[in-house]
């Protein structure tokens, strides 16, 4: 490295350390904060946060300090909420006070406050309202999107058949199927499973989820300024997102030249029409930048969350073949083999519904949910949370609450069954978060999970390559998300 370049790097790191130290000193002077472990200068509580299992660390701290406690992610002070009562109070009962999106360094850098997931204020309100309306108009929760999912399930079944009972890794297959559903809404298109460009995008999304959930992703959250200068997998995240943005921009340009305002085909067409309606409004949030980022948000979230749940769910069923068999018995009884399952069947299939809910509870896919924030000094219980503080609701503390789910660390569909075998609803079921920031695609995800699970199990019995007792269900990575361990399976026609 040239002497001038080395000096610049050193000066940047030195100045960053001064900023960290100043922020740390300020945070120690703030009174009435919830209790928490004492931070170190610059490092904050980094030494107490396990980089390979952040969720477990926060669970342990919650048990020690109670329903609200203060942590320092590097120099940033955050407040974590632990347990059903505290999270319900913040996100549901007092939703307006906790509705803001908190700081997540990698998202702050990539999204710049744009799009529907990481925006705030009036921008978020307008984009969220528009997105929910558009998703409903294009069939979310309706028969039309159910038909799309069932159609995609047939392509998925063909891929299973093509394996001819040989071992295969289902990761990409689940991602392709899930992505095609959200793609049909956002881009008005489904892509072939051998489309190299589409496969490349899926790989970018899968890679980002893994990196964000790895120790590298956690270190970036703790020390973003420092990690900018450190080589490692986290440096791929921005490159991956830029490639997805390029793809989205090409779709947007193609849509603009072929759009017919009388018959909008998808989310992009509807957004274009909204931009045209507000072209004379200088303060409009319907801009090309917000369109790009909103499409990226929907495409990424709609691909990764559902596909990871499917992948983790089938790994669980490989470990517990007796549960898989019982689901298949219910499918045979209610649906049979002459037709495919439909959403109307779910009400008559309590065991299958319970298994799918238990999968989502057990894996706690996004254990902390995305961060919230308070926009003003906010009294909470006997404390005061200062303006601008990032809030981390620990969803896993609700999903693993032993008062609601006995033996929460065990996979047990009876957590969602009454004594008479009927399905049991639970207010503690929060895999999609809760309140005003609840996942916009919750209804779509629920339909996909039910229809994909039942269609596959109607047609195939899935077998592991190792003895079921040797299957490890602990996540391979656990931070931003819980990533299942890689595996292969064999699909035997029924």
C-alpha positions in Angstrom: 0.0 0.0 0.0 1.3 3.5 -0.8 2.2 5.6 2.2 -0.5 8.2 1.4 -3.1 5.4 1.1 -2.0 3.8 4.4 -2.2 7.2 6.1 -5.7 7.8 4.8 -6.9 4.4 6.1 -5.3 5.0 9.5 -6.8 8.4 9.8 -10.3 7.1 8.9 -10.0 4.3 11.5 -8.7 6.8 14.1 -11.5 9.2 13.5 -14.1 6.4 13.6 -12.7 5.3 17.0 -13.1 8.9 18.2 -16.7 9.0 17.0 -17.4 5.6 18.7 -15.8 6.8 22.0 -17.9 10.0 22.0 -21.1 8.1 21.3 -20.3 5.6 24.1 -19.7 8.4 26.6 -23.0 10.1 25.6 -24.8 6.8 26.0 -23.5 6.3 29.6 -25.0 9.6 30.6 -28.5 8.8 29.5 -30.7 8.1 32.5 -33.8 5.9 32.9 -32.7 3.4 30.3 -33.6 -0.3 30.8 -30.8 -2.2 32.5 -28.2 -4.2 30.6 -24.6 -5.4 30.6 -21.9 -2.7 31.0 -20.4 -1.8 27.6 -16.7 -1.3 26.8 -15.5 1.7 24.9 -15.8 1.2 21.1 -16.5 -2.5 21.5 -19.8 -2.0 23.3 -21.1 -5.4 24.3 -19.5 -7.2 21.3 -17.5 -9.6 23.5 -20.8 -10.8 25.1 -22.6 -11.4 21.8 -21.8 -14.8 20.3 -21.1 -14.2 16.6 -22.3 -17.7 15.7 -25.6 -17.5 17.6 -26.7 -14.0 18.4 -30.3 -15.1 19.1 -29.2 -17.5 21.9 -27.1 -14.7 23.5 -30.1 -12.3 23.5 -32.4 -15.0 24.9 -29.9 -15.4 27.8 -29.7 -11.7 28.4 -33.4 -11.4 28.4 -33.8 -14.0 31.0 -31.2 -12.1 33.1 -32.3 -8.5 32.7 -36.0 -8.8 31.9 -38.5 -7.7 29.3 -36.5 -4.6 28.2 -32.8 -4.3 28.3 -30.1 -2.1 26.8 -27.2 -3.2 24.7 -24.4 -1.5 22.7 -23.9 -2.8 19.2 -20.4 -1.3 18.9 -21.1 2.4 19.6 -24.8 2.3 18.9 -27.1 1.9 21.9 -30.1 -0.3 21.2 -32.9 -1.6 23.4 -34.1 -5.2 23.1 -37.6 -6.4 24.0 -38.0 -9.8 25.4 -41.2 -11.8 25.9 -44.7 -11.7 24.6 -46.0 -9.0 26.9 -43.3 -6.4 26.1 -43.3 -7.1 22.4 -47.1 -7.0 22.2 -47.2 -3.7 24.2 -44.6 -2.1 21.9 -45.6 -3.4 18.4 -49.4 -3.8 18.8 -50.7 -1.8 21.7 -48.4 1.2 21.1 -47.7 0.6 17.5 -47.6 4.3 16.4 -44.8 5.0 18.9 -42.6 2.0 17.8 -43.5 2.0 14.1 -40.3 3.6 12.8 -37.7 1.4 11.1 -34.5 1.3 13.1 -30.9 1.4 12.0 -29.5 -1.7 10.2 -26.1 -0.6 8.9 -26.0 -2.7 5.7 -29.6 -1.7 4.8 -28.9 2.0 5.6 -26.1 1.8 3.1 -27.9 -0.2 0.4 -31.5 1.1 0.6 -30.7 4.7 1.7 -34.2 5.0 3.2 -35.9 4.0 0.0 -38.4 1.3 -0.8 -41.1 -0.2 1.3 -39.2 -2.2 4.0 -36.5 0.3 5.2 -38.3 3.6 4.6 -39.8 5.8 7.3 -42.4 8.6 7.8 -44.7 9.7 5.0 -42.7 7.8 2.4 -43.2 4.5 4.3 -46.9 5.2 4.8 -47.6 5.9 1.1 -45.4 3.0 -0.2 -46.8 0.5 2.3 -50.4 1.5 1.5 -49.8 1.3 -2.2 -48.0 -2.1 -1.9 -50.7 -3.7 0.2 -53.4 -2.5 -2.2 -51.5 -3.7 -5.3 -50.7 -7.1 -3.7 -54.4 -7.6 -3.0 -55.4 -6.4 -6.5 -53.1 -9.0 -8.0 -54.6 -11.8 -6.0 -52.9 -12.1 -2.6 -55.3 -14.1 -0.5 -57.6 -14.7 -3.4 -58.3 -17.6 -5.8 -56.2 -16.1 -8.6 -52.9 -16.2 -6.7 -53.9 -19.7 -5.4 -54.1 -20.9 -9.0 -50.6 -19.4 -9.7 -49.2 -21.2 -6.8 -50.8 -24.5 -7.8 -49.5 -24.1 -11.3 -46.0 -23.4 -10.0 -46.3 -26.5 -7.8 -46.8 -28.6 -10.9 -43.4 -27.4 -12.3 -41.9 -28.2 -8.9 -43.3 -31.7 -9.0 -41.8 -32.3 -12.5 -38.4 -31.4 -11.1 -38.9 -33.8 -8.3 -39.9 -36.5 -10.8 -36.8 -35.8 -12.9 -34.5 -36.7 -10.0 -35.7 -40.3 -10.5 -35.3 -41.1 -6.8 -31.7 -39.9 -6.8 -30.3 -37.7 -4.0 -30.6 -34.0 -4.6 -30.3 -30.7 -2.7 -33.7 -28.9 -2.8 -32.3 -25.4 -2.0 -32.4 -23.9 -5.4 -35.6 -25.7 -6.4 -37.5 -24.2 -3.5 -36.1 -20.8 -4.2 -37.1 -20.9 -7.9 -40.7 -21.9 -7.0 -41.1 -19.2 -4.3 -39.4 -16.6 -6.5 -41.7 -17.3 -9.4 -44.7 -16.5 -7.3 -43.5 -13.0 -6.2 -42.1 -12.5 -9.7 -45.5 -13.0 -11.3 -46.8 -10.2 -9.1 -43.9 -7.8 -9.4 -42.7 -8.5 -12.9 -45.8 -10.2 -14.4 -43.5 -13.1 -15.5 -42.6 -16.6 -14.4 -39.1 -17.8 -15.3 -38.0 -21.2 -16.5 -36.0 -23.2 -14.0 -33.0 -23.4 -16.4 -33.0 -19.6 -17.1 -29.3 -18.8 -16.3 -30.0 -15.1 -15.5 -32.8 -16.1 -13.1 -30.7 -18.7 -11.4 -27.9 -16.1 -11.0 -30.3 -13.8 -9.2 -31.5 -16.6 -6.9 -27.9 -17.3 -6.0 -27.3 -13.6 -5.1 -30.4 -13.6 -2.8 -29.4 -16.9 -1.1 -25.9 -15.8 -0.7 -26.9 -12.5 0.9 -29.1 -14.3 3.4 -26.3 -16.6 4.4 -23.7 -13.8 4.8 -26.1 -11.5 6.7 -26.8 -14.5 9.1 -23.1 -15.3 9.5 -20.5 -13.8 12.0 -19.4 -11.5 9.1 -22.9 -10.0 8.9 -23.1 -9.6 12.7 -19.7 -7.9 12.8 -20.8 -5.5 10.1 -23.8 -4.6 12.2 -21.6 -4.0 15.2 -18.7 -2.1 13.5 -19.9 -0.9 10.0 -17.2 1.8 9.6 -14.4 -0.6 10.5 -15.8 -3.5 8.4 -15.8 -1.4 5.3 -12.1 -1.8 5.2 -11.9 -5.4 6.0 -12.0 -8.0 3.2 -14.5 -10.9 3.7 -17.8 -12.3 2.5 -19.7 -9.3 3.7 -18.2 -7.3 0.8 -20.3 -9.4 -1.6 -23.6 -8.1 -0.2 -23.5 -4.8 -2.0 -22.3 -6.3 -5.2 -25.1 -8.9 -5.1 -27.8 -6.2 -4.5 -26.4 -4.1 -7.3 -26.8 -7.0 -9.7 -30.4 -7.5 -8.6 -31.0 -3.7 -9.0 -29.7 -3.9 -12.6 -32.1 -6.7 -13.4 -35.0 -4.8 -11.9 -34.1 -1.6 -13.8 -34.1 -3.6 -17.1 -37.6 -4.9 -16.2 -38.8 -1.4 -15.4 -37.5 0.0 -18.7 -39.1 -2.9 -20.7 -42.4 -2.3 -18.9 -42.5 1.4 -19.6 -42.3 0.8 -23.4 -45.0 -1.9 -23.4 -47.4 -0.7 -20.7 -51.1 -0.3 -21.4 -52.6 1.9 -18.6 -56.1 0.3 -19.1 -54.7 -3.2 -18.3 -51.8 -3.0 -15.8 -50.0 -6.4 -15.7 -48.1 -6.2 -12.4 -46.7 -4.1 -9.5 -44.3 -2.3 -11.9 -47.1 -1.2 -14.2 -49.2 0.0 -11.3 -46.2 2.0 -9.9 -45.6 3.6 -13.3 -49.2 4.7 -13.5 -49.0 6.2 -10.0 -45.8 8.0 -11.0 -47.7 9.5 -14.0 -50.6 10.5 -11.8 -48.3 12.4 -9.5 -45.8 13.7 -12.0 -46.6 17.3 -11.1 -46.3 16.7 -7.4 -42.7 17.7 -6.4 -43.0 15.9 -3.0 -44.3 12.7 -4.5 -42.8 9.5 -3.1 -43.6 7.7 -6.3 -40.2 8.0 -7.9 -38.1 5.7 -10.0 -35.7 5.2 -7.1 -38.5 4.1 -4.8 -39.9 1.8 -7.5 -36.5 0.1 -8.0 -36.0 -0.4 -4.2 -39.6 -1.5 -3.6 -39.3 -4.1 -6.3 -36.0 -5.3 -4.9 -37.5 -5.5 -1.5 -40.5 -7.5 -2.6 -38.5 -9.8 -4.9 -35.8 -10.6 -2.2 -38.2 -11.0 0.7 -40.7 -13.0 -1.3 -38.0 -15.4 -2.5 -35.9 -16.0 0.6 -38.3 -16.3 3.5 -40.7 -18.8 2.0 -38.0 -20.9 0.4 -35.9 -21.1 3.6 -39.0 -22.1 5.5 -39.7 -24.9 3.0 -36.1 -26.1 3.1 -36.0 -26.1 6.9 -39.5 -27.6 7.1 -38.7 -30.6 4.9 -35.5 -31.2 6.8 -37.6 -31.5 10.0 -39.9 -33.9 8.3 -36.9 -36.0 7.2 -36.0 -36.3 10.9 -39.5 -37.1 12.0 -40.9 -39.6 9.3 -43.8 -40.4 11.6 -45.0 -36.8 11.3 -44.5 -36.8 7.6 -46.6 -40.0 7.4 -49.4 -38.6 9.5 -49.6 -35.5 7.3 -49.8 -37.8 4.2 -52.6 -39.7 5.9 -54.6 -36.5 6.4 -53.9 -35.4 2.8 -55.2 -38.8 1.5 -58.3 -38.6 3.7 -59.3 -35.0 2.9 -57.8 -34.4 -0.6 -57.2 -37.9 -2.0 -55.0 -38.5 -5.1 -57.4 -37.4 -7.9 -57.0 -33.7 -7.4 -54.5 -31.2 -6.0 -54.9 -29.6 -2.5 -56.5 -26.2 -2.3 -56.8 -23.5 0.4 -60.4 -24.6 1.1 -58.9 -27.9 2.4 -56.9 -26.3 5.1 -59.8 -25.9 7.5 -60.4 -29.6 7.4 -56.7 -30.5 7.9 -55.8 -29.4 11.4 -52.8 -31.7 11.8 -51.2 -30.5 8.6 -51.9 -26.9 9.5 -50.4 -27.5 13.0 -47.3 -29.0 11.4 -46.8 -25.9 9.2 -47.3 -23.5 12.1 -44.9 -25.6 14.3 -42.3 -25.4 11.6 -42.5 -21.6 11.5 -42.4 -21.5 15.3 -39.6 -23.9 15.7 -37.2 -22.5 13.1 -37.9 -18.8 14.1 -36.5 -17.8 10.7 -36.0 -14.1 11.5 -35.5 -14.4 15.3 -35.1 -10.6 16.0 -37.4 -9.3 13.2 -36.2 -6.2 11.5 -35.3 -3.3 13.9 -37.8 -0.7 14.9 -37.1 2.7 16.4 -38.7 5.4 18.5 -38.9 8.9 17.0 -39.2 10.7 20.4 -38.3 10.1 24.0 -40.7 7.3 24.8 -41.8 6.2 28.3 -41.9 2.3 28.4 -42.7 0.5 31.6 -40.6 2.3 34.3 -38.0 3.5 31.8 -37.5 6.1 29.1 -36.2 5.1 25.7 -34.4 8.1 24.1 -35.4 9.5 20.8 -33.8 7.7 17.8 -33.0 4.5 19.8 -33.1 1.3 17.7 -35.4 -1.4 19.1 -34.9 -5.1 18.6 -38.0 -7.2 19.4 -36.7 -10.7 20.1 -39.4 -12.7 18.3 -37.8 -16.0 19.3 -38.6 -15.2 22.9 -42.3 -15.3 22.0 -42.1 -18.3 19.7 -40.2 -20.2 22.4 -42.3 -19.1 25.4 -42.7 -22.2 27.6 -46.0 -20.9 29.1 -47.6 -21.1 25.7 -45.5 -23.9 24.1 -44.5 -26.6 26.6 -41.0 -27.9 25.8 -40.5 -25.2 23.2 -37.1 -26.6 22.1 -38.9 -29.7 20.9 -40.6 -29.9 17.6 -44.2 -30.9 18.5 -47.3 -30.2 16.3 -49.4 -30.5 19.4 -48.4 -27.0 20.3 -51.1 -26.0 17.7 -53.7 -28.6 18.5 -56.5 -28.7 21.0 -57.2 -31.9 23.0 -59.9 -32.9 20.5 -57.5 -32.6 17.6 -58.8 -29.3 16.2 -56.4 -26.5 15.3 -55.4 -24.2 18.1 -54.7 -20.6 17.3 -52.1 -18.7 19.4 -51.5 -15.0 19.9 -47.9 -16.0 20.4 -47.5 -17.0 16.8 -45.4 -14.1 15.4 -43.1 -15.4 12.7 -44.1 -12.5 10.4 -43.6 -10.0 13.3 -46.6 -8.0 14.5 -48.3 -4.6 14.4 -48.0 -2.0 11.7 -44.7 -3.3 10.3 -45.9 -6.9 10.0 -44.7 -8.6 6.8 -46.7 -7.2 3.9 -46.6 -10.6 2.2 -47.9 -12.7 5.1 -51.0 -13.8 3.4 -49.1 -14.8 0.3 -46.5 -16.7 2.3 -49.1 -18.7 4.2 -50.8 -19.8 1.0 -47.4 -20.8 -0.6 -46.4 -22.8 2.5 -49.6 -24.8 2.7 -50.0 -25.5 -1.0 -46.3 -26.3 -1.7 -46.0 -28.6 1.4 -49.3 -30.5 0.7 -48.7 -30.9 -3.0 -45.3 -32.3 -2.6 -46.3 -34.7 0.2 -49.4 -35.8 -1.7 -47.1 -37.0 -4.5 -43.8 -38.0 -2.8 -42.4 -39.6 0.3 -39.2 -37.9 1.2 -36.3 -39.9 2.5 -33.0 -38.7 4.1 -29.6 -40.0 3.1 -28.6 -40.6 6.8 -30.5 -42.1 9.7 -33.2 -39.6 11.0 -31.7 -39.6 14.5 -28.5 -38.2 13.0 -30.1 -35.2 11.4 -29.1 -32.0 13.1 -31.8 -29.4 13.2 -29.7 -26.6 14.8 -29.1 -23.8 12.4 -25.9 -23.7 10.4 -25.9 -19.9 10.9 -27.9 -17.8 13.3 -27.9 -14.0 13.4 -30.0 -12.0 11.1 -31.8 -15.3 10.2 -31.6 -19.0 11.1 -30.1 -20.8 8.1 -30.7 -24.6 8.0 -27.8 -27.0 7.5 -27.3 -28.2 3.9 -28.8 -31.6 3.1 -29.9 -33.9 0.3 -33.0 -36.0 0.1 -34.6 -38.6 -2.2 -38.1 -38.1 -3.4 -40.0 -41.5 -3.8 -43.2 -41.4 -5.8 -46.3 -42.5 -3.8 
